[in-house]
Amino acid sequence: MKKPFKNPEPGDKIEVIINGKSDVGILLDSHDTGVLLLKLDSGYNIGFKKEDISEIRVLEKKKIEKKDEGKFELSHQKPVIDFILTGGTISSKLDPKTGGVKWLIDAKELFSMYPEIFEIADVRVYSPFMKASENMDSRDWIRIAKIVSKSLNDENVKGVIISHGTDTLHYTSSALSFMLGKLNKPVVLTYSQRSSDRGSADSRLNLICSARAALSDIAEVILVGHANMDDEYCFALRGTKVRKMHSSRRDTFRAINTKPIAKIWPDGKIETILEYNKRGKNNTKIKVDAVFDNRVALIKFYPGQDPSILDYYKKKGYRAIIIEMSGLGHVCSEGKNNWIPKIQELIKKRMFVYAAPQTLYGRLDPFVYSPGRKLQEIGVVYLEDILPETALVKLGFVLGHKSWRGSIATKEKMLQNLAGEFNPRLGEEFL
């Protein structure tokens, strides 16, 4: 006969005993009445068949949030940071009933999770939308840019922080770098790889370092996050030279073909590594240039790929493409899958074709081998050491300007170093 036991409530910390083995975690709601769902201390969820459970012990009752306890108020004595919440793990908190997350949508909720940043500054919170980053597009980049420009032109604001999901964060940082131009104050994007309920959560350090960066004199679009797997300090990385390089590591973002701008410690210490644009006077205004043409594509070349795939983009009305090329800038140049005739055909039909490096590290050079020379001769423009994602965003930004859409004007703008997307010198120290 099955043993009776007390029914704990979702959110309670419980111990589950099965065949003498114990598992401890937070009880979650389960859609299957025959399964008990538990969130372990590691942050992962596990399910148990109820018929296998011999005993459940309630170790700690769930904490009831007091909705009206105290009032959150700005001090009006500390420097002001505008915090723009757009989504991602860093903008969420655990829902103990479901095991999922809920968005943080106002200053009071943010204060309850991360009070340290409110000790550093008066933080004003705005949330134009909340999205997983893979659901964002150029319309969101434009919207964020316009909101940020208002904060930058507010003389009471010292800097801006933007919370964002990690997966496409480097696209957004590139877009803001181009759309906002030369800045008068810091614009800091930050993230979290691991949820706040996990012992290895990275959000707290990232946010504290981001607040320090927002008050610094680094007047650029930068990404701030863990420099290594420890909770020591963060890197400030240039928005056009950064890429997500690991699916789960806390130090997932790396500077590519350059160095970090600075190291930032949570106590406010900042060690400069690269030169950067410095904060301007408070009355220096910026003019947002938030335009984008979505008729651009990023294509990765691979062995055996049929070049007729390029016809699809012409048929769909695309104006330009970035091709991630192999090596120093190559595609298949012999046999039935020779790409050169097809690329030449598209260029003659007034489609712009640009080359970016698949390797990420290093610089393209069309002059070393004959295929590269041939591609350049037919009109392919080589974008040196630019990151493919940055190249895509820059191309959409450039073509968003009607006056830049001619073949010569577009090429000139694509090769102009608008926001630090090109590095003048590459060395082994950047690998």
Protein Blocks (a to p, Z undefined) as FASTA:
>chain_A
ZZddddddehiacdddeehiacdddddddfbfkbccdddfkopacdddfklpmbdcdfbd
cddddfkgojaddeklaccdddddfbdjklgccdfknopacddfbfklmmmmmmmlmmmp
ccddddfbacdfklgcfklmmmmmmmmmmmmmpmkbgbdcddddfklmmmmmmmmmmmnm
pafbdcdddddfbdfkbmkbcklmmmmmmmmmmmmmbdcddddddfblbdfbccdddfkl
cccfbfkbmklpccehiacfbdcdfkopacdfbdcdddddfklccdddddcdfkbccddd
dehiafklmmmmmmnopabdcdddehjopadfehjklmklmmmmmmmnopacddddfklp
acddfklpmklmmmmmnopacehjacfklmmmmmmmmmmpmklmpmklmmmmmmpcfkop
acfbdcfklZZ
